[in-house]
Amino acid sequence: MRDKIFWTLFILSLISSFGFDAKAKKISIGLLGKSVHPYWDVVRRGMEDAAEELDVDAIFYVPQSEDIAKQIETLETWIAMGVDGISFAPSDPDAVISVIAEAMKRGIPCISNDTDAPKSERLCYIGTDNYTAGKIAGEKMVEILNGKGKVAICTGSITAMNSLERMKGFRDVLSKYPNIVIVKPDPLVDNEDTARAVELAETALLDNPDLDAFFGVYAFNGPSAAKAVKTAGKVGKVHIVCFDTTDEHLSLIEEGVIDAAVGQRQYFMGYLSVVLLANMARVGVENMMMLLPKNEEGDVIIDTGVDVVTKDNLKDYIKLLEKWGGKR
Ligand code: BGC
């Protein structure tokens, strides 16, 4: 996997450095995220850094919370504006099929980031391998619970592929342990609304006084569960394994409220989206696609990887984040 990222970055950096005509019309790229959250601020930072380096205009938009209608409306606006490329993270992969087809028909290359839409005409996906990452979270949960306990799963979406794949990976691991039970309702769905996520975690604790752990699928799920666990005075009794590593997650790991977080490398989702689309605009989509490594199905997937963070490796991880622009 590391080799794949290395070669991809190498090829992209080579292309970025030639064929640039300073007098050409400035390239504009749209990057669409899923909800207002510090997780997406890091994606935006990656996008802005690449845009500055490559002299590209980059536009960023996220709806307030999960909102597929707003996402489609934004994509339509960008198509009408005639942007040169689009990177999108769909809350519902099937709902964007026709708008992505329209963009591609008009010669606007589209790629997905953070969560995929493989049935659309998107050219490639840049982001986490979510099924594998969900399995990693499951293995961490089994280790923390010693193979026994009651777990609540909290997520922001039951349509977005990243959420579905993470939950599948997590469940596939847990299903091998008959003494681990997932409580109902399963999952707890908050539609990427933080206040709702806290409410649902609080209710789960009241309904299940013997709950042993939360699995937080999205970035705000871990901290929301943490809030509920703190209010209930159950820190250390109710464990938390979750995704993402914003400042809030890192403080909660330090405090011992979150046991483990699967950190995504979302800075690169933003950065590479711009590098790829800017080069498609400069050297042509086909020339660009030809250079990218394909998987067995002929698809281009740029796996940005994950890092498992616990109290034990927290300091080293923060150093890594600083190097990557994840903390500034
Ligand atoms: C997911 C995003 C989501 C974000 C904020 C991340 O874990 O990858 O899709 O929008 O959390 O909830």
Boltz pocket constraint, residues with backbone or C-beta under 6 A from the ligand:
constraints:
  - pocket:
      binder: B
      contacts: [[A, 34], [A, 35], [A, 37], [A, 39], [A, 89], [A, 114], [A, 115], [A, 156], [A, 162], [A, 192], [A, 217], [A, 218], [A, 219], [A, 220], [A, 243], [A, 244]]
      max_distance: 6.0
